[in-house]
């Protein structure tokens, strides 16, 4: 799909109108509408802002196929998307102590264990929380939290 088709697809996927997305991006409606209609193209910083706002990669936004089948690249990209999502949602959290970070990390590891148990143990009581997708989502969240904590420690 083209950039314009992807832009519309991902905007609709998060239930935003053109006007709402334009406002979130700090753009005039007509400017944004031109992007979706294919009569205008954003500058590089706006491409990044669109991808961040829609919580997608630039590759997804631009319709670029992965050049490599390397699963590590896919995992890295998903983890970094989660890092960006957490940063937008929670901010820098610089006021947290190392022990508070540890508590958050332990909570995420517990959620991985819960998803694993609900997927692989024979007496599943909450199967809706299990499944490969949920296990992976919890792993990405934990990995993103570890990266953010590492950045916090690096910044001391």
Legacy VTK file of the C-alpha trace (Angstrom):
# vtk DataFile Version 3.0
C-alpha trace
ASCII
DATASET POLYDATA
POINTS 156 float
0.000 0.000 0.000
1.056 3.595 -0.526
1.860 6.115 2.197
-1.566 7.738 1.729
-3.387 4.410 2.035
-1.349 3.433 5.092
-1.943 6.809 6.718
-5.696 6.444 6.347
-5.633 2.780 7.398
-3.676 3.381 10.612
-5.638 6.553 11.449
-8.910 4.650 11.154
-7.465 1.712 13.097
-7.089 3.987 16.162
-10.521 5.551 15.583
-9.334 9.078 14.875
-10.931 11.482 12.438
-8.749 13.461 10.060
-9.390 16.581 12.149
-8.440 14.813 15.397
-5.174 13.490 13.991
-4.349 16.858 12.437
-4.859 18.498 15.837
-2.680 15.883 17.600
0.048 16.511 15.036
-0.256 20.291 15.341
-1.223 20.617 11.679
-3.956 22.468 9.874
-6.734 20.169 8.686
-6.073 21.007 5.017
-2.386 20.187 5.366
-3.161 16.798 6.895
-5.931 16.114 4.383
-3.468 16.753 1.544
-1.228 14.001 2.957
-4.079 11.501 2.936
-5.276 12.585 -0.502
-1.786 12.317 -1.991
-1.579 15.976 -2.963
1.023 16.805 -0.331
3.840 15.048 1.456
5.103 15.669 4.977
8.641 16.663 5.867
10.710 14.003 7.597
9.995 15.273 11.108
6.250 15.041 10.446
6.616 11.458 9.182
8.220 10.603 12.533
5.535 12.477 14.477
2.774 10.655 12.585
4.353 7.248 13.245
4.844 8.054 16.935
1.295 9.374 17.304
-0.183 6.286 15.644
2.233 4.012 17.556
3.555 2.383 14.385
6.948 2.127 12.745
8.033 4.349 9.879
8.304 1.172 7.793
4.630 0.430 8.458
3.627 4.010 7.687
5.587 4.088 4.444
4.578 0.578 3.398
8.166 -0.580 3.376
8.659 -4.321 3.489
11.350 -5.652 5.756
14.539 -6.249 3.840
15.566 -9.057 6.129
13.721 -12.036 7.539
15.830 -11.746 10.649
13.447 -12.167 13.566
15.821 -10.227 15.811
15.187 -7.077 13.777
11.431 -7.557 14.138
11.753 -8.081 17.887
14.014 -5.049 18.290
11.546 -2.886 16.397
8.620 -4.074 18.514
10.545 -3.470 21.740
11.553 0.035 20.642
7.949 0.811 19.698
6.995 -0.217 23.222
9.787 1.976 24.671
8.379 4.958 22.762
4.841 4.111 23.848
5.867 3.874 27.514
7.831 7.122 27.302
4.776 8.909 25.899
2.464 7.319 28.447
4.562 7.642 31.598
7.187 10.302 30.858
10.763 9.980 32.029
9.850 8.722 35.536
13.131 10.185 36.800
11.672 10.486 40.283
11.467 6.710 40.682
14.032 5.063 42.912
15.917 1.974 41.724
13.766 -0.120 44.052
10.588 1.274 42.512
11.946 0.389 39.073
12.671 -3.117 40.391
9.070 -3.406 41.572
7.793 -2.434 38.111
10.146 -4.930 36.475
9.034 -7.699 38.847
5.407 -6.924 38.035
6.110 -7.250 34.297
7.954 -10.548 34.783
4.953 -11.769 36.792
2.675 -10.880 33.877
4.903 -12.913 31.550
4.620 -15.865 33.948
0.840 -15.480 34.102
0.530 -15.449 30.301
2.794 -18.513 30.069
0.822 -20.407 32.714
-2.491 -19.565 31.105
-1.155 -20.773 27.766
0.656 -23.964 28.687
-0.813 -25.331 31.928
-3.600 -27.877 31.440
-6.059 -26.306 33.923
-6.447 -22.900 32.339
-8.831 -20.686 34.277
-8.293 -17.451 32.370
-7.361 -18.613 28.894
-8.159 -15.199 27.411
-4.991 -13.842 29.018
-2.813 -16.545 27.522
-1.676 -17.211 23.995
1.459 -16.551 22.020
0.489 -12.947 21.229
-0.068 -12.103 24.898
3.186 -13.767 25.952
5.081 -11.771 23.336
3.324 -8.519 24.268
4.294 -9.008 27.928
7.903 -9.786 26.948
8.088 -6.608 24.836
6.688 -4.561 27.735
9.228 -6.013 30.168
12.104 -5.506 27.714
11.045 -1.903 27.124
10.897 -1.265 30.856
14.395 -2.725 31.284
15.718 -0.474 28.517
14.102 2.585 30.101
15.567 1.651 33.509
18.980 1.164 31.912
18.707 4.632 30.330
17.791 6.047 33.754
20.856 4.406 35.358
23.071 5.560 32.476
21.856 9.114 33.031
22.954 9.202 36.700
LINES 1 157
156 0 1 2 3 4 5 6 7 8 9 10 11 12 13 14 15 16 17 18 19 20 21 22 23 24 25 26 27 28 29 30 31 32 33 34 35 36 37 38 39 40 41 42 43 44 45 46 47 48 49 50 51 52 53 54 55 56 57 58 59 60 61 62 63 64 65 66 67 68 69 70 71 72 73 74 75 76 77 78 79 80 81 82 83 84 85 86 87 88 89 90 91 92 93 94 95 96 97 98 99 100 101 102 103 104 105 106 107 108 109 110 111 112 113 114 115 116 117 118 119 120 121 122 123 124 125 126 127 128 129 130 131 132 133 134 135 136 137 138 139 140 141 142 143 144 145 146 147 148 149 150 151 152 153 154 155
